[in-house]
Every structure is written in structure tokens, then in C-alpha cells.
Amino acid sequence: MRTLDTSFAALADPTRRAIVARLAAGEATVMELAAPFAMSQPAVSRHIKVLEEAGLIVRRVEGSKRPCRLAEGAADDIWEWMTRFREALETNYRRLDALLADMDHDEEGK
């Protein structure tokens, strides 16, 4: 089950972020995903399993291969949260800018 916490937990690891970045370029097998890492194929498979359980990637069966790809809508909950977070920060920064401008104006008037 995909939740925001699960997505962020899965993406907290730099290896998993690198795997997701690679899959942004297109589908890849576990062996292709494992190639740039100095770790065993089973270790990479464990990272893939975490991403799959988080709903960020999907695998399909193609003979003995299991190509991976990004799941459709995988980042929707992340983008929604980030958008709300960015909007809240922008609101806070505008208020801070207005407060600082008022303080500056008050200092000039003295």
C-alpha cells in the first residue's frame, strides 16, 4: 500500500533514489540496475523490493527476466505534498518580507 511515509522512507536511501533516477530514463532489468553499484545483485534486488512495496516501481515477467519501470502515478502523492509545502513556505516568506519591510520603514522614520 502506497503512503506518503512509505514513499519518503523508500526514497531516503541514495541507492534507491539512483535506481528511480535510472528508471526515469526507461525500463531496466535488475542486472542493468545493479551494474553501476558496488554491491551484489541480491542487495540491489532488496532495494528494488522496497521501491516496489512502496508502489514507486512495478515489475513484469518477461521469460526469466523481470524488467522494472516506474509505476504510473508513483510520485503523485509526493508532488501533492511538496506543492502544499512550497505554497505554505511561500506564504510564510511573503509575511516575513512584509514584516521586515515594515521594520525597515519604521527604522527610517526615526
C-alpha positions as CSV (number, residue, x, y, z in Angstrom):
1,M,0.0,0.0,0.0
2,R,1.4,3.3,-1.1
3,T,1.5,6.1,1.5
4,L,3.5,9.3,1.7
5,D,5.5,8.0,4.6
6,T,6.3,4.8,2.7
7,S,7.3,6.7,-0.4
8,F,9.6,9.0,1.5
9,A,11.1,6.1,3.5
10,A,11.9,4.3,0.3
11,L,13.4,7.3,-1.3
12,A,15.5,8.1,1.8
13,D,18.2,5.8,0.6
14,P,20.6,7.1,-2.0
15,T,20.8,3.8,-3.8
16,R,17.1,3.7,-4.2
17,R,17.0,7.3,-5.4
18,A,19.6,6.4,-8.0
19,I,17.5,3.4,-9.1
20,V,14.4,5.6,-9.5
21,A,16.5,8.1,-11.4
22,R,17.7,5.4,-13.8
23,L,14.2,4.1,-14.3
24,A,13.1,7.7,-15.2
25,A,15.1,7.1,-18.4
26,G,13.1,3.9,-19.1
27,E,12.6,0.3,-18.2
28,A,15.6,-1.8,-17.0
29,T,16.3,-5.3,-15.7
30,V,17.7,-5.9,-12.2
31,M,21.1,-6.7,-13.7
32,E,21.1,-3.4,-15.6
33,L,20.1,-1.6,-12.4
34,A,22.8,-3.4,-10.4
35,A,25.6,-2.6,-12.9
36,P,26.7,0.8,-11.5
37,F,26.7,-0.2,-7.9
38,A,29.5,-1.9,-5.9
39,M,27.0,-4.3,-4.3
40,S,25.7,-7.8,-5.0
41,Q,22.7,-8.4,-7.3
42,P,20.7,-9.7,-4.2
43,A,21.4,-6.4,-2.4
44,V,20.1,-4.4,-5.4
45,S,17.1,-6.7,-5.5
46,R,16.3,-5.9,-1.9
47,H,16.3,-2.2,-2.8
48,I,14.0,-2.9,-5.7
49,K,11.7,-4.8,-3.5
50,V,11.4,-1.8,-1.1
51,L,10.6,0.5,-4.0
52,E,8.1,-2.0,-5.3
53,E,6.4,-2.3,-1.9
54,A,6.2,1.5,-1.7
55,G,4.4,1.5,-5.0
56,L,7.1,3.5,-6.8
57,I,8.1,0.9,-9.3
58,V,6.5,-2.2,-10.9
59,R,8.0,-5.3,-12.4
60,R,6.7,-7.5,-15.2
61,V,7.6,-11.0,-16.1
62,E,9.4,-11.5,-19.4
63,G,10.6,-15.0,-19.6
64,S,13.3,-15.3,-16.9
65,K,13.7,-11.5,-16.7
66,R,11.7,-9.1,-14.5
67,P,12.1,-5.7,-16.1
68,C,11.3,-2.8,-13.8
69,R,9.7,0.6,-14.6
70,L,8.3,3.5,-12.7
71,A,4.8,2.9,-11.6
72,E,2.1,5.2,-13.1
73,G,1.3,8.0,-10.8
74,A,4.0,6.8,-8.4
75,A,5.0,10.4,-7.4
76,D,1.5,11.9,-7.3
77,D,1.3,11.9,-3.5
78,I,4.8,13.3,-3.2
79,W,4.1,16.1,-5.7
80,E,0.9,17.0,-4.0
81,W,2.6,17.2,-0.6
82,M,5.5,19.1,-2.0
83,T,3.2,21.6,-3.7
84,R,1.3,22.3,-0.4
85,F,4.6,22.6,1.4
86,R,6.0,25.0,-1.1
87,E,2.8,27.1,-1.0
88,A,3.0,27.3,2.8
89,L,6.6,28.3,2.7
90,E,5.9,31.0,0.1
91,T,3.1,32.4,2.2
92,N,5.4,32.5,5.3
93,Y,8.2,34.2,3.3
94,R,5.8,36.8,2.0
95,R,4.7,37.6,5.5
96,L,8.3,37.7,6.7
97,D,9.2,40.0,3.8
98,A,6.3,42.3,4.7
99,L,7.3,42.3,8.4
100,L,10.9,43.1,7.5
101,A,9.8,45.9,5.2
102,D,7.7,47.4,7.9
103,M,10.6,47.2,10.4
104,D,12.9,48.9,7.8
105,H,10.3,51.6,7.2
106,D,9.9,52.2,11.0
107,E,13.7,52.5,11.4
108,E,13.9,55.0,8.5
109,G,11.2,57.1,10.2
110,K,13.2,57.6,13.4
